[in-house]
Amino acid sequence: MGHLRQEVEPESVGLDAEALDRLDRHFARLVDDGRLPGYLVAVARHGQVAHLTTYGRRDRAAGLPVESDTLWRIYSMTKPVTSVAALMLLEEGRLGLDDRVADFLPAFAEPRVYVGGTGPGTRTRPAEQPLLMRHLLTHTAGLTFGFYHAHPVDELYRDAGLESSVAPGADLAETCEVYARLPLQFEPGTRWNYSVATNVLGRVIEVVSGQDLDAFLHQRVLGPLGMTDAGFQVTDEQAGRLAELYGEDGDGELTPIAGLPLRGRPRFLSGSGGMVATAHDYHRFMEMLRRRGELDGTRLLRPGTVDLMASNHLPGGADRRSFGSPVHQEPGNAGLGFGLGVSVVVDASLTRAPSSEGAFGWSGVATTTFWVDPRRDLTVQFLSQLRPTASHSVFPELKRLVHEAVRA
């Protein structure tokens, strides 16, 4: 078990302590007003943690506070971990960006694209091009989520039992078979839609490596980085540190809700959103990215691969929100990077840079968010447990308040 600790005073790394105090007061008000159960925020500069605050409760009924070693469901912040693992296989020559997904998962060999209609009357046509690995990594494969309720294909996902992205009782391999039987929303590579793509990516990792996804991640990513609490299940020893998951009832009050099954190894290993981790764990992961693939003498990726991840890969450098009509919107996101899926949203505004070579990060569904700002040598993470996501309101203020704290 690792503990995240403040290592230096903010001023010693060019951060304004008073601005960071304003950040704390802002989010403390959200807890005091009943809009968040509790939170942890950490700001590191030049690889050193200069600000670490915990506030509120990880379990309100039990009166248990958020602590530095609290274990969080990180949901979509799982995607960067899965995608780093895939890019490690890419560097080893075991898969390629332009490899067909069907080369690893034959069920995707003959994809069909939605044309019109709904339900049993849905009309489709054969796809003009195959699904490629790069489409999975950038959410441009034509896949979707059943919970969107925004497109007839979303309805087909629900009809197939995929409201929560997993077929009832199925494992990752079986669930990907169900995905493959459903039509794509659009021709691969022509639009963007946040989707189950990273689950499919996780299954490709299993096929290529010959290991279950959890085993591969522990052996190749989590273990080498010292992410000692991170994984897909919670042990008896860890259980007391796990933050309760909350949602809002009809009156807007916070109430506990069911999360992913974590006690015992889950049958479905979601590379898209199945992991738990502590702030220490994710700090280690962010530091590896900030240092362009290496941490404490352990190198996972070459610098050029990390640079590739933090570049905009939409056609012509398009803005993500202008490329197609995505249902899923996050504030402050610009071009879409490669390798972390949607999580590597290249956001020049985080560095006030005139190009797409800015910071990158992602917000998860349970009010978890991180970003890495290479130009300012800055990493930030905010962890809470409120679902559906409160990131739309949290992320802009977090970003603004951290900006105010950067002085040099």
VOGU-3710 file (C-alpha; in Angstrom, 3 decimals, decimal comma):
1> mghlrqevep> 0,000/0,000/0,000  1,330/3,398/-0,961  0,449/6,755/0,591  0,449/9,982/-1,371  2,090/12,743/0,668  2,833/16,398/0,151  6,559/16,595/-0,537  7,315/20,312/-0,975  5,775/23,694/-0,242  3,873/25,181/-3,204
11> esvgldaeal> 6,091/28,274/-3,489  9,219/26,165/-3,943  7,873/24,870/-7,274  6,262/28,089/-8,501  2,733/27,623/-7,164  0,707/30,181/-5,228  -0,415/28,783/-1,863  -3,221/31,341/-1,516  -4,683/30,311/-4,881  -4,542/26,682/-3,826
21> drldrhfarl> -6,353/27,599/-0,624  -9,099/29,148/-2,780  -9,300/25,864/-4,669  -9,777/23,983/-1,395  -12,438/26,387/-0,154  -14,372/26,118/-3,410  -14,652/22,341/-3,306  -15,185/22,243/0,459  -18,328/24,331/-0,112  -19,613/21,667/-2,522
31> vddgrlpgyl> -19,205/19,080/0,222  -20,711/21,306/2,914  -23,685/22,060/0,648  -24,286/18,344/0,062  -23,290/18,363/-3,589  -20,236/16,114/-3,162  -19,659/13,422/-0,521  -15,959/14,204/-0,203  -12,841/14,576/-2,320  -9,096/14,366/-2,679
41> vavarhgqva> -7,167/16,855/-4,788  -3,445/16,635/-5,524  -1,246/19,019/-7,508  2,347/18,068/-8,359  5,008/20,187/-10,044  8,343/18,926/-11,400  7,421/15,494/-10,083  6,881/16,625/-6,484  3,507/16,785/-4,744  3,069/20,408/-3,673
51> hlttygrrdr> -0,593/20,361/-2,651  -2,679/17,537/-1,211  -6,079/18,001/0,384  -8,697/15,531/1,592  -12,126/16,682/2,730  -15,510/15,148/3,473  -16,477/11,506/3,811  -15,632/8,363/1,889  -18,623/6,785/3,648  -21,170/9,253/4,993
61> aaglpvesdt> -23,297/6,775/6,952  -20,275/5,329/8,729  -18,693/8,750/9,228  -15,448/7,626/7,590  -13,331/10,488/6,221  -11,581/10,716/2,880  -7,928/9,915/3,520  -4,801/9,891/1,396  -4,990/6,090/1,016  -8,718/5,961/0,171
71> lwriysmtkp> -9,470/3,540/-2,644  -11,590/4,927/-5,486  -13,519/3,472/-8,382  -11,731/5,261/-11,198  -14,126/4,224/-13,998  -13,004/5,862/-17,273  -9,563/6,627/-15,872  -9,072/2,884/-16,506  -8,928/3,662/-20,237  -5,469/5,259/-20,182
81> vtsvaalmll> -4,064/2,226/-18,355  -5,546/-0,181/-20,908  -4,372/1,945/-23,801  -0,813/2,209/-22,467  -0,795/-1,596/-22,307  -1,922/-1,799/-25,947  0,788/0,630/-27,025  3,392/-1,465/-25,249  2,341/-4,359/-27,490  2,524/-2,013/-30,456
91> eegrlglddr> 6,116/-1,098/-29,606  6,931/-4,799/-29,412  5,587/-5,301/-32,932  2,792/-7,580/-31,745  0,054/-5,355/-33,152  -0,101/-2,311/-35,417  -2,208/0,820/-35,612  -3,508/-0,187/-39,039  -4,075/-3,834/-38,165  -7,656/-4,949/-38,611
101> vadflpafae> -9,464/-5,641/-35,363  -10,727/-8,806/-37,052  -7,151/-10,108/-37,243  -7,444/-10,616/-33,475  -11,216/-10,841/-33,016  -12,725/-12,623/-36,048  -16,283/-11,705/-35,025  -15,544/-8,182/-36,324  -14,622/-9,435/-39,809  -17,808/-8,271/-41,552
111> prvyvggtgp> -19,069/-5,131/-39,795  -22,319/-3,579/-40,917  -23,243/0,097/-40,694  -26,589/1,550/-39,658  -28,665/3,002/-42,516  -32,095/3,637/-41,010  -35,069/2,311/-39,094  -35,407/1,160/-35,508  -35,643/-2,117/-33,623  -36,520/-5,099/-35,847
121> gtrtrpaeqp> -36,886/-2,684/-38,779  -33,269/-1,494/-38,583  -31,585/-1,347/-42,002  -27,843/-1,811/-42,411  -25,212/-2,114/-45,125  -21,753/-3,684/-45,232  -19,025/-1,354/-43,999  -16,829/0,040/-46,758  -13,672/-0,360/-44,671  -12,614/-2,574/-41,768
131> llmrhlltht> -12,335/-1,587/-38,138  -8,699/-0,790/-37,390  -6,817/-0,632/-34,120  -6,445/3,133/-34,490  -10,248/3,418/-34,585  -10,506/1,719/-31,180  -7,853/4,004/-29,748  -9,643/7,165/-30,882  -13,298/6,127/-30,456  -13,893/6,459/-34,189
141> agltfgfyha> -14,868/2,806/-34,745  -18,630/3,391/-34,922  -19,307/1,646/-31,609  -21,494/3,256/-28,933  -22,985/2,910/-25,435  -26,460/1,594/-24,680  -27,121/4,204/-21,998  -26,985/7,160/-24,402  -30,625/6,968/-25,584  -29,631/9,174/-28,521
151> hpvdelyrda> -29,497/6,896/-31,585  -31,349/3,788/-32,822  -28,136/1,759/-32,454  -28,032/2,708/-28,763  -31,454/1,041/-28,492  -30,112/-2,109/-30,148  -27,383/-2,227/-27,502  -30,019/-2,072/-24,770  -32,100/-4,741/-26,485  -28,985/-6,946/-26,430
161> glessvapga> -28,642/-6,460/-22,677  -25,832/-3,903/-22,942  -27,338/-1,065/-20,919  -24,262/-1,188/-18,685  -21,907/-2,241/-21,523  -21,649/-5,891/-20,421  -23,882/-8,743/-21,542  -25,539/-10,258/-18,424  -23,332/-12,951/-16,931  -20,763/-12,653/-19,728
171> dlaetcevya> -17,010/-12,233/-19,607  -15,017/-9,820/-21,761  -14,656/-12,220/-24,693  -18,365/-13,066/-24,727  -19,387/-9,427/-24,443  -17,186/-8,430/-27,385  -18,916/-11,115/-29,450  -22,217/-9,344/-28,709  -20,735/-5,964/-29,696  -19,599/-7,468/-33,008
181> rlplqfepgt> -23,099/-8,674/-33,897  -24,553/-5,167/-33,645  -24,372/-2,540/-36,404  -21,957/0,365/-36,272  -23,411/3,853/-35,998  -21,204/5,092/-38,840  -18,419/4,089/-41,189  -15,201/3,486/-39,224  -12,925/6,504/-39,097  -15,514/9,011/-40,309
191> rwnysvatnv> -16,921/10,287/-37,012  -16,255/10,259/-33,276  -18,422/8,653/-30,619  -17,302/7,755/-27,108  -18,029/4,071/-26,791  -17,221/0,539/-25,640  -14,117/0,650/-27,858  -11,675/0,364/-24,962  -13,384/-2,816/-23,798  -12,697/-4,237/-27,252
201> lgrvievvsg> -9,125/-2,987/-26,942  -8,822/-4,870/-23,656  -9,947/-8,075/-25,370  -7,367/-7,560/-28,133  -4,699/-7,299/-25,427  -5,865/-10,642/-24,042  -5,685/-12,346/-27,429  -2,295/-10,898/-28,366  -0,684/-11,493/-24,970  -2,305/-14,830/-24,179
211> qdldaflhqr> -3,155/-13,502/-20,701  -6,317/-12,278/-19,015  -6,450/-8,486/-18,968  -5,997/-8,167/-15,210  -2,968/-10,446/-15,222  -1,336/-8,594/-18,111  -1,895/-5,186/-16,530  -0,509/-6,302/-13,180  2,553/-7,874/-14,767  3,370/-5,173/-17,308
221> vlgplgmtda> 1,947/-1,874/-15,985  0,688/-1,810/-12,399  3,450/-3,860/-10,812  6,376/-2,161/-12,574  4,995/1,292/-11,683  4,399/0,425/-8,033  0,621/0,899/-8,325  0,183/-1,397/-5,343  -3,559/-0,990/-4,715  -4,742/-0,709/-8,313
231> gfqvtdeqag> -6,702/-3,507/-9,945  -10,100/-4,941/-10,802  -11,028/-6,248/-7,361  -10,894/-5,247/-3,702  -9,470/-7,615/-1,109  -10,755/-8,007/2,441  -7,762/-5,997/3,603  -8,543/-3,130/1,202  -12,329/-3,082/1,639  -12,404/-0,650/4,557
241> rlaelygedg> -10,610/1,986/2,469  -12,998/1,846/-0,517  -15,074/5,004/-0,990  -18,833/4,503/-1,102  -20,406/5,377/-4,442  -23,216/7,940/-4,414  -25,916/9,210/-6,720  -28,657/11,806/-6,398  -32,194/10,803/-5,475  -35,322/12,576/-6,728
251> dgeltpiagl> -34,840/15,371/-4,199  -31,227/15,941/-5,173  -29,937/14,307/-1,984  -26,858/12,095/-2,098  -27,646/8,422/-1,594  -25,497/5,269/-1,875  -25,857/3,388/-5,149  -24,504/0,120/-6,489  -21,164/0,185/-8,281  -19,208/-2,415/-10,177
261> plrgrprfls> -18,851/-5,743/-8,321  -15,397/-5,612/-6,757  -15,356/-8,230/-3,999  -13,811/-11,244/-5,662  -12,471/-11,267/-9,188  -15,143/-9,940/-11,573  -16,133/-12,120/-14,501  -16,158/-9,087/-16,788  -12,807/-7,279/-16,856  -13,662/-3,849/-18,201
271> gsggmvatah> -10,663/-2,149/-19,776  -12,970/0,799/-20,242  -13,973/1,403/-16,642  -13,417/-1,475/-14,244  -10,464/-0,488/-12,087  -10,000/0,832/-8,576  -6,936/2,772/-7,436  -5,623/5,174/-4,831  -4,334/8,679/-5,443  -0,817/7,305/-4,937
281> dyhrfmemlr> -1,396/4,724/-7,666  -2,635/7,212/-10,203  0,044/9,727/-9,305  2,593/7,064/-10,274  0,816/6,537/-13,590  0,642/10,267/-14,348  4,287/10,696/-13,491  5,183/7,994/-16,013  3,296/9,980/-18,658  4,806/13,305/-17,580
291> rrgeldgtrl> 8,260/11,759/-17,877  7,415/10,466/-21,356  7,137/6,774/-20,588  9,611/6,215/-17,727  9,452/6,299/-13,930  12,196/5,516/-11,410  14,245/3,641/-13,963  11,314/1,614/-15,307  10,397/2,424/-18,905  7,010/1,354/-20,237
301> lrpgtvdlma> 6,914/3,365/-23,457  9,353/5,205/-25,665  9,167/9,019/-25,513  7,935/9,205/-29,089  5,001/6,942/-28,284  3,916/9,181/-25,408  4,273/12,199/-27,695  2,066/10,400/-30,195  -0,516/9,881/-27,492  -0,610/13,602/-26,742
311> snhlpggadr> -1,137/14,671/-30,354  -4,414/15,357/-32,127  -5,322/12,469/-34,435  -8,658/13,634/-35,750  -8,598/14,241/-39,517  -7,027/17,576/-40,314  -6,541/18,294/-36,602  -10,290/18,762/-36,173  -11,872/19,769/-32,900  -13,482/16,719/-31,315
321> rsfgspvhqe> -16,859/18,390/-30,924  -16,914/19,329/-34,619  -16,008/15,828/-35,800  -19,382/14,169/-36,042  -22,043/14,792/-33,419  -20,861/13,128/-30,213  -23,372/12,660/-27,438  -20,689/12,610/-24,769  -19,357/16,091/-24,107  -16,758/17,168/-21,588
331> pgnaglgfgl> -15,914/20,807/-20,898  -12,579/22,152/-22,005  -11,719/19,402/-24,463  -10,257/20,197/-27,843  -8,519/17,815/-30,247  -8,446/14,079/-29,640  -5,126/12,444/-28,884  -4,117/8,919/-29,653  -3,541/5,993/-27,369  -5,585/7,033/-24,359
341> gvsvvvdasl> -8,792/7,067/-26,309  -10,961/9,994/-25,335  -8,899/10,434/-22,222  -6,072/12,001/-24,116  -7,988/15,121/-25,039  -5,372/17,607/-26,149  -6,396/20,880/-24,569  -4,293/23,879/-25,489  -6,233/26,059/-23,049  -4,631/24,232/-20,136
351> trapssegaf> -1,290/25,701/-21,142  -2,525/28,766/-23,019  -0,584/27,400/-25,985  -1,610/28,387/-29,519  -1,329/24,803/-30,799  -2,660/21,368/-29,856  0,566/20,525/-28,010  -1,061/21,208/-24,683  -2,077/19,254/-21,627  -4,074/16,075/-21,714
361> gwsgvatttf> -6,301/14,219/-19,315  -9,749/12,840/-18,671  -12,717/12,914/-16,325  -14,332/9,663/-15,240  -17,985/8,936/-14,528  -17,638/9,112/-10,732  -16,217/12,650/-10,603  -12,653/11,484/-11,055  -10,376/13,568/-13,218  -6,707/13,874/-14,064
371> wvdprrdltv> -4,513/15,811/-16,388  -0,870/16,040/-17,294  0,587/19,345/-18,478  4,058/18,696/-19,943  4,845/22,340/-20,726  4,268/23,446/-17,155  5,609/20,191/-15,682  2,333/19,833/-13,828  0,044/16,933/-12,898  -3,346/17,244/-11,216
381> qflsqlrpta> -5,892/14,727/-9,988  -9,285/15,154/-8,340  -11,069/12,126/-6,880  -14,618/11,921/-5,563  -17,433/9,351/-5,853  -20,605/10,895/-7,213  -22,437/9,311/-10,102  -23,770/10,287/-12,599  -20,737/12,352/-13,326  -20,422/15,778/-11,774
391> shsvfpelkr> -17,335/16,408/-13,895  -19,183/18,882/-16,084  -19,289/21,273/-13,144  -16,106/20,198/-11,363  -13,561/20,191/-14,167  -13,829/23,813/-15,421  -13,451/25,270/-11,922  -10,644/22,881/-11,057  -8,790/23,878/-14,197  -9,357/27,601/-13,616
401> lvheavra> -8,257/27,494/-10,004  -5,110/25,496/-10,769  -4,269/27,979/-13,544  -4,484/30,786/-11,015  -1,984/28,983/-8,805  0,742/28,605/-11,448  3,096/31,568/-11,048  6,318/30,502/-12,747
//
